[in-house]
Amino acid sequence: MEEFVAVNDAATLVVNSGNYFTAPYVESDVADLPADLMAIGTPWSAIGHTSLDEILTITSEGGEETVIGTLQKRSLRTTRADRTETFNITLQQWDEAGLKLYYGSNATVGVDGLLQIPQSPVPTIASFLAVFYDGDQAFAIYCPKAEIFRGDDVSIPDTDSLASLPLSIRPMTHGSNTWAYGLLPLGS
């Protein structure tokens, strides 16, 4: 039987720094969670500069509960619909790779160097990794398969702030997994 520890000071998180990574998604050879989160290597690539003020939000849809009963017992069971989560980050790097994450993986570069924005954009499918550092500890969010696409409208608020590309990362189940993403707990 596993012992439950109610208070674990080593399991608190203050994000000092962090980074977001993608790796090419290949159904038969998905990128694994790196063994050393302090030194992320290939096939992972950092997506670039992201907001210091809006680090990460997680939203969810679904999960509605339905109480099912019988004539003899009105509240016999509860069923729950599937729930999907979406991670929202704010990219502040306007290079080709960043713009394609926002505008669609099928955006192309023309001979004039312009990134041509498709009318029917296709989200980027990739493995996704978020790593947040707190001193010598690392907290990670790992998605073997995720859909990355624009999350909200582009924001260019003023001349004193960095312009932003809001991205949504939707974890998706990979292969025969029954889970879409995993968290690496702190303090274990």
C-alpha positions, 0 to 999 in steps of 0.5 A: 500500500502506497503511503500518502503524504499530506504535506510535501514542501518539495512539491510546490512550484514557483516557475523561475523559467521554462520552455516549450518544445515540439518534436515531429509526430510519427505514429510509429516512432513518437518522441519520448519524454526526455530522461534529463529535463535539464538538458533537452536534446533531439528530436525536441526543438524549442518553439521560441520566445513566449510570454513572461506574463501569460505563462500557461492556462489550461482550459477544459471542455466536456465532462458533463455528469448525468445521474442515472436512476431506476424506479427503485433508486433515483440516483443509482449511478453517475456517468461522465462525458469525456473531457478534453483539455487545451493548453494556451500559451502566447508565442512572441517569436514571429519567425517562419516556424512560429507563424506556421504554428499560428497560421497553419502547417500548410502555410507556404513561403513564396518566391518573394519570401512572403509566408502565404496564409492558406484559406483552409489552414491545417493545424500542426500535429507534433509531440509537445513538451512543456518544462517549468523549472523551479530551482533544481526541480523540473515540472513537465507536461508531455503530450505524445501527440498534440494539435497546435493552432491559433488560440485567439486573435493576434495582439499588437497592443502598443509600442511598449509590449511584444506582439503576441501569437496566442497558441492552443495546444490540444493533447490527443490520444496516441496509438492505443494510449488511454491518456492524451497527456502526462504530468511529471509530479514534483517532490517524488 
